[in-house]
Amino acid sequence: MIPYGRQNISQEDIDAVVEVLRSDFLTQGPVVPEFEKVVANYCGAKHAAAVNSATGALHIACLALEVGPGDLVWTSPITFVASANCALYCGAEVDFVDIDPDTYNMSATRLAEKLEHAKRNGRLPKVVIPVHLSGQSCDMERIHALSIEYGFRIIEDASHAIGGSYKGEKIGNCRYSDITVFSFHPVKIITTGEGGMAMTNDPALLKRMARFRSHGITRYPSEMTCPPDGPWYYQQIDLGFNYRMTDIQAALGVSQMRRLDEFVTKRHAIAQHYEELLKDTPIVRPWQHPDAHSALHLYIVRLPADTMKASHREVFERMRADGIGVNVHYIPLYRQPYYERMGFQATDFPEAERYYGEAITIPIYPGLTAEQQGEVVARLLAPSGYQTIF
Ligand SMILES: *Cc1c(COP(=O)(O)O)cnc(C)c1O
């Protein structure tokens, strides 16, 4: 089976983890802050809070921005469930903004229309969570301008996007957002096994996120309600969680960061090869916006319903049967039973619906060989899949 994504672990990665295993601290030692510094420096963000997953990072990001009951959070319907669940954890309500037909990211035009409508109804969102699908940045300049006009905050779900850039700057520098979240799950660009990080330039948000990731507890006298009783003293200020990252995970993260640019370069070479293999076919390749340099976490193709002989489902089933680990990223969130029960109508998201009927993720990861790519494309274009135009 050729998977759609896969981690890349070197001997140096293994050595870095073993070194922590032999050290005094398996968790809450020196390596987590080191990893935070490495990622913050790479992205050009002032602060970072490492956590045990991007899901945890999204949750503490919402809490830090004081999302709560009565609030609305908007995101893209074409994302993983965590991008929306984080708002529900806080007791807020979720709504979706339809996608752009070319990038498959949240459409800034649809967002502007929906905001205008929401303003008239007095139901503006408190937070908008744009998701950089596949690692390609959303139209952040425009979304940021809308946030000023309508008064909402922004959390970038950059789970796919570490190593990517927007307008010549690294994603994660938070130029257009309050907080940016990364995931280090093994299928993502770099991995810590499980893990995530929340980037921000606002020291107050960092402080709040750092508390929420560890039970709502502080050990800093400056954050306490009274002088410490003694050197043992700490205070619980908020109701937080245990979302901490371990030093074992952070060591893998620091080591993986050394190869981040290499990973992204390799992903671009793979995408370039797919482009050559698919260029004279009706298969729609991922369109790259000139403002964005994608990290290329996913390689999503579309099978235009009107030119394919086999259905989307038939192509998918055939590829899986032939050992190609294709996937669909994602089932629109409003179609999930949990969200469906909230009353969402698929007809409100025509671009997401069209996308869902045509999109297939084919394998991309640094270890994928040109030969394997040839195999993937051969299966994708197998005779039954096509009309006879070529
Ligand atoms: C993977 C992913 C998440 C969740 O990441 P975890 O680290 O597994 O919690 C959130 N949002 C998106 C878009 C993702 O792809």
The ligand as an ORCA input file, in Angstrom:
! r2SCAN-3c Opt
* xyz 0 1
  C      -4.749     17.375     11.546
  C      -5.630     18.559     11.661
  C      -6.080     19.064     12.888
  C      -5.867     18.347     14.170
  O      -4.557     18.057     14.411
  P      -4.130     17.117     15.620
  O      -2.714     17.516     15.868
  O      -4.281     15.718     15.130
  O      -5.031     17.402     16.759
  C      -6.801     20.237     12.891
  N      -7.103     20.884     11.761
  C      -6.715     20.412     10.560
  C      -7.055     21.188      9.345
  C      -5.992     19.232     10.476
  O      -5.639     18.744      9.280
*
